[in-house]
Amino acid sequence: MTEPAPLLEVKSIRKTFPGVLALADVTFDLRAGEVHSLVGENGAGKSTLLSIMNGLISPDSGEIRIGGETVVLSDPTVALGKRLALVHQELVLCPNLSVAENIFLGREPAARAGSNRRATLIGMAQDLLDEIHVTLDPTRPVGELSLNEQQIVEICRALASRPNILVFDEPTASLNDDQVAHLLAIIRKLKANGLGIVYVSHRLGEVLDISDRVTVLRDGHVVGTRDIGGLTEAALVSMMVGREHKPGQTAFRERQHGDTALEARAIGKADVFDDVSLDVRAGEIVGIAGLLGCQREAVVRAIFGATAIDSGEIRVRGKPVHMRSPRDAIEAGIGFMPADRKGEGLVLPMNVGDNLGLTILRRLGRLGMLRRRQRNVLGTEVVRKLAVKASGLSQTVSQLSGGNQQKIVIGKWILRGGDIVIAEDPTRGVDVGAKFEIWRTIQGLAEQGKAVILLTTELQEMMDACDRILVMSRGRVTGHFHRRDFSAEAIAHCFVT
């Protein structure tokens, strides 16, 4: 019996950008009822390949077949018409529209019998949210949601098209462990129903858990495709980086702690968080852990002046400060690395050098002119120190991989040189090699005497990196752990206290 044609075939795809070979003769296929993962370091070519598969960019050569038919995916609507949907790593949502409107944007359903169109829209959105076991108001504007909640909307939006081929680009980067488990359960259900799943993730444990096959990319080339049976995380990393991986490396290093650099005393924001107290000393890394909706993101944004507090006080180096805006926080020596690097951390049309210089414009300015030579010297040193893969300071930031973009966000605040750094999910969507570099950089900031507040969706990463961990639930602090007392079970227990 002749085997059915693969759902998706990518054959000899090649793509170049000015001065960069992004993909060279890349070939892989996807079968019905299969999860086929793509892995590789940042800059390996994964994002370029997904953009070609989704019709966002065109290849220089090669072809794509869907169900045995050669197709030209000239834009994302053509891909959707072929029942291929992409869950984006970087969000493409309309903040002024509701959750339901975003999920069905461009393909609004007709009204159900006995119901108006809006009620039908809300009801169908609620069905999708229930399907992935998430409590989220479908009438709420997306602009009011946290990054984690927006990622869930992006997932529901792809599922709403009921595709035959579903491509996940780092779907769990902003999800906690429970939400990851729910999503993987949904993927298994979709797979059992005959869908083909292309799964891209830097979380190699997920890849080994959910995949049937995995293809490894390195520097735009296919290193190999392997069945998942018997494959280990160490073997995957070795294929990705081209050298032997030695597990067991930890980000934590002992440091001396100085005086208290930042203190929040019983701060509150009506209907968001209440009576939150924390402190962080020079040379210390303090994590804030919690599930979706715990409001830890709102707390750090209040500390950074992006949200006004209604009660309590914030002290920097022992002195009360009034954070009326992020400018006040920056002047007080506080830097903020947001998880949403494209929406909040970078100016995408600008180049690497100009993005790095954003936090030090006053220092670089002279008689209304920007001293570009000084900026170039400082920027070049940061690019070298952080091992940013870029053609130079003149390369547009939007052309960089996600991991290299994150390094630019970090580099901005290294140049600024403040005493306090808030790092919100700094390794979101970053490969294992870049993760190690980023954690080493954050540890280096602490070793220089900076006080660091850390948020991350991966509890183990937080336990590896931090001196202390505070836990939040429903807008309140429910636990406080010193390093000697770290326990995943004990911390997780405080998530629902």
SVG drawing of the C-alpha trace seen along z (x, -y; Angstrom):
<svg xmlns="http://www.w3.org/2000/svg" viewBox="-34 -73 69 75">
<polyline fill="none" stroke="black" stroke-width="0.4" points="0.0,0.0 1.3,-3.4 1.9,-5.7 -0.1,-8.9 1.8,-12.0 3.1,-14.0 0.9,-16.8 3.8,-19.2 7.1,-18.9 9.8,-21.6 12.3,-20.9 15.7,-22.5 14.7,-25.9 17.4,-28.6 17.1,-32.2 19.7,-35.0 19.6,-38.5 22.2,-41.2 25.4,-39.7 23.7,-36.7 22.9,-33.2 19.8,-32.4 18.9,-29.0 20.8,-26.6 19.1,-23.6 16.8,-23.0 14.5,-20.0 12.1,-18.3 8.6,-16.8 5.6,-16.5 3.2,-13.5 -0.4,-13.4 -0.8,-12.7 2.8,-13.6 4.7,-16.2 7.9,-17.2 10.0,-19.6 12.5,-22.1 15.4,-23.1 18.5,-25.1 20.3,-28.0 19.2,-31.6 20.3,-32.5 20.1,-28.9 17.3,-29.9 14.2,-28.6 12.3,-31.9 13.2,-32.5 11.9,-29.0 8.7,-29.5 8.2,-32.9 8.5,-31.2 6.1,-28.4 3.6,-31.1 3.9,-33.2 5.5,-36.2 8.7,-36.0 9.5,-34.2 12.4,-31.8 15.1,-32.4 14.8,-28.8 13.2,-25.5 9.6,-24.5 6.8,-23.8 4.2,-21.0 1.0,-20.6 -0.8,-17.3 1.5,-16.5 0.7,-19.7 3.3,-22.4 2.0,-25.7 3.2,-29.3 2.5,-30.8 2.5,-34.5 1.0,-35.7 -0.4,-34.3 -4.0,-34.3 -2.9,-31.8 -1.3,-29.6 -4.6,-29.7 -6.5,-28.8 -4.3,-25.7 -5.2,-25.1 -1.8,-25.9 -1.8,-28.1 1.0,-29.6 1.1,-30.4 3.5,-33.3 6.3,-33.7 6.0,-37.5 2.5,-38.6 0.4,-40.0 -2.7,-41.1 -4.8,-44.3 -4.7,-45.8 -7.9,-47.8 -10.0,-44.8 -11.4,-42.2 -10.0,-38.7 -12.9,-37.3 -12.5,-39.8 -8.8,-39.0 -9.3,-35.3 -11.7,-35.6 -10.3,-38.7 -10.8,-38.4 -13.0,-35.3 -15.9,-36.4 -18.5,-33.7 -22.1,-34.0 -24.7,-34.3 -25.9,-31.1 -29.6,-30.4 -31.4,-32.4 -28.3,-34.5 -26.8,-37.7 -23.4,-37.9 -21.6,-39.3 -23.0,-36.7 -21.9,-34.0 -18.4,-35.5 -18.1,-35.5 -19.5,-32.0 -17.1,-30.5 -14.2,-32.3 -15.2,-30.9 -15.3,-27.4 -11.7,-27.7 -10.6,-29.0 -12.3,-26.2 -10.7,-23.7 -7.2,-24.7 -8.5,-25.1 -7.8,-28.8 -9.9,-31.3 -9.9,-34.5 -12.7,-37.0 -13.4,-36.9 -14.8,-40.5 -11.7,-42.0 -9.5,-44.3 -6.2,-42.5 -4.3,-45.7 -5.2,-45.1 -3.8,-41.6 -0.4,-40.5 2.1,-39.1 1.3,-35.5 -2.5,-36.1 -1.8,-37.6 0.1,-34.4 -2.9,-32.3 -5.1,-34.5 -2.5,-33.9 -2.8,-30.2 -6.6,-30.3 -6.5,-32.4 -4.6,-29.7 -6.8,-26.9 -9.9,-28.9 -9.0,-28.2 -9.2,-24.4 -6.0,-23.7 -4.6,-20.5 -1.1,-21.8 -0.4,-23.8 2.9,-25.5 3.9,-26.4 6.7,-29.0 7.8,-29.0 4.2,-28.7 5.2,-28.0 7.8,-30.8 5.5,-32.8 3.5,-30.0 4.0,-28.5 4.3,-24.7 0.6,-24.0 -0.3,-25.9 2.5,-24.1 1.1,-20.8 -2.4,-21.9 -1.1,-23.0 0.9,-19.8 -2.3,-17.8 -4.1,-19.8 -1.4,-19.1 -1.6,-15.4 -5.4,-15.6 -4.9,-17.4 -2.2,-14.9 -4.6,-12.0 -7.2,-13.7 -4.7,-13.5 -3.3,-17.0 0.4,-17.5 2.2,-19.7 5.4,-21.6 6.8,-22.5 9.6,-25.0 10.8,-25.4 14.1,-26.1 12.7,-24.0 14.2,-20.7 12.4,-18.8 9.2,-19.7 10.6,-18.7 11.5,-15.2 8.2,-14.9 5.9,-15.8 7.7,-15.0 7.8,-12.0 10.8,-13.4 13.1,-16.3 15.1,-18.2 18.2,-20.2 19.2,-23.4 22.6,-25.1 23.8,-28.2 21.0,-27.8 21.8,-24.1 20.0,-20.9 22.3,-19.0 20.0,-16.0 16.6,-14.5 16.1,-12.0 13.3,-9.8 12.7,-10.8 13.2,-7.3 16.5,-7.1 17.4,-10.7 18.6,-12.7 18.7,-16.4 22.5,-16.3 22.6,-14.7 20.2,-17.4 22.3,-20.2 25.5,-18.7 23.9,-18.6 22.7,-22.2 26.0,-23.8 28.4,-21.4 30.2,-20.4 29.7,-18.1 27.2,-19.4 28.1,-19.0 24.9,-19.0 24.7,-20.2 26.0,-23.8 24.2,-26.2 23.8,-29.9 24.3,-30.6 27.5,-31.9 28.1,-33.0 28.4,-36.8 28.8,-39.3 25.7,-41.5 25.8,-45.1 23.2,-47.6 19.6,-47.6 19.3,-49.2 15.6,-49.0 12.7,-48.6 8.9,-48.4 6.9,-48.9 3.3,-47.6 2.7,-49.0 -0.8,-48.5 -2.8,-49.3 -6.6,-49.1 -8.1,-45.8 -4.6,-44.7 -2.2,-44.0 -2.2,-44.9 0.3,-45.1 3.3,-43.9 6.7,-44.3 10.1,-43.4 13.7,-44.5 16.8,-43.7 20.4,-44.4 23.3,-45.4 24.8,-42.2 21.6,-40.2 19.2,-38.5 15.6,-38.3 13.0,-36.4 9.3,-36.9 7.4,-33.7 3.7,-33.0 1.1,-31.7 -0.7,-33.6 -2.7,-36.4 -0.6,-36.7 0.1,-40.3 3.9,-40.1 4.2,-41.9 2.1,-44.8 4.2,-45.1 7.5,-45.5 5.9,-47.9 4.8,-50.0 8.4,-49.9 9.5,-51.1 7.0,-54.0 4.8,-52.6 1.8,-52.2 1.0,-54.5 0.6,-53.0 -2.3,-53.9 -0.6,-53.0 2.7,-52.2 6.1,-53.6 9.2,-52.8 12.7,-53.6 15.9,-53.7 19.1,-53.6 17.1,-54.4 15.3,-57.4 11.6,-57.6 11.0,-58.2 7.8,-59.0 7.7,-57.0 5.4,-59.1 6.8,-57.7 9.6,-55.4 11.8,-58.5 11.7,-58.9 12.7,-55.3 15.6,-55.6 16.8,-58.8 16.8,-56.9 19.1,-54.2 16.5,-51.6 16.6,-49.7 13.8,-47.5 14.2,-44.6 10.7,-43.7 9.6,-40.3 8.0,-41.8 11.2,-42.9 9.7,-43.8 6.8,-45.8 8.5,-47.4 12.3,-46.8 13.4,-47.8 12.6,-50.2 12.5,-47.7 13.1,-50.0 16.3,-51.4 19.7,-49.8 21.7,-48.0 23.8,-51.0 20.9,-53.4 18.9,-51.0 21.9,-50.5 22.3,-54.3 18.7,-54.9 19.4,-54.9 22.4,-57.2 21.3,-59.9 22.2,-62.7 25.7,-61.3 26.1,-61.0 24.6,-64.4 26.7,-67.5 25.2,-70.9 22.2,-69.0 24.3,-66.5 24.8,-62.8 28.4,-61.8 28.2,-58.7 31.9,-57.8 31.5,-57.5 28.3,-55.6 30.0,-53.2 32.9,-52.6 30.6,-51.8 28.1,-49.8 30.9,-47.7 32.2,-46.7 28.7,-45.7 28.1,-43.7 31.4,-41.9 30.9,-41.3 27.4,-39.8 28.4,-37.8 25.7,-39.4 25.4,-37.8 25.0,-40.9 26.6,-42.2 27.5,-45.4 26.0,-48.3 24.2,-49.5 22.1,-46.3 18.4,-46.8 17.3,-45.2 14.2,-43.6 16.6,-41.5 18.2,-39.8 17.1,-36.6 15.1,-36.7 18.0,-35.8 20.2,-38.5 17.4,-41.0 17.3,-40.1 21.0,-40.7 20.5,-44.3 17.8,-44.9 20.3,-43.8 23.0,-45.8 21.1,-49.1 21.0,-48.8 24.6,-47.7 25.5,-51.0 23.1,-53.0 24.9,-51.7 22.1,-52.0 22.3,-50.3 19.0,-48.3 17.8,-46.1 14.4,-44.5 14.7,-41.5 11.3,-40.2 11.6,-36.7 15.1,-37.5 15.5,-34.1 12.0,-34.0 12.4,-32.4 16.1,-32.0 18.1,-28.9 20.2,-26.9 23.5,-28.5 22.2,-32.1 20.4,-31.3 23.7,-30.4 25.3,-33.6 22.3,-35.7 22.3,-34.1 26.1,-34.6 25.5,-38.3 22.9,-38.7 25.1,-37.0 27.9,-39.4 25.6,-42.4 25.0,-41.2 28.7,-40.6 29.3,-44.2 27.1,-45.2 23.8,-45.7 20.5,-44.7 18.5,-42.4 14.8,-41.6 14.0,-38.6 10.8,-37.2 10.8,-34.1 8.2,-31.5 10.6,-28.6 10.8,-28.0 14.0,-25.9 15.8,-28.8 14.7,-31.1 15.9,-28.6 19.2,-28.3 19.8,-32.0 18.4,-33.6 19.5,-34.3 15.9,-34.7 12.4,-34.1 9.2,-35.8 5.9,-34.1 2.8,-35.9 -0.8,-34.8 -3.9,-36.9 -2.0,-40.1 -0.4,-39.3 2.9,-37.9 2.3,-34.3 5.8,-33.0 9.4,-34.1 12.3,-31.6 16.0,-32.0 18.3,-29.9 19.0,-27.3 15.2,-26.6 14.5,-26.4 12.1,-23.6 10.0,-23.4 7.2,-21.7 7.2,-24.3 7.3,-27.2 4.5,-25.8 2.4,-25.3 2.4,-29.1 1.1,-29.6 -2.4,-28.8 -2.3,-29.9"/>
</svg>
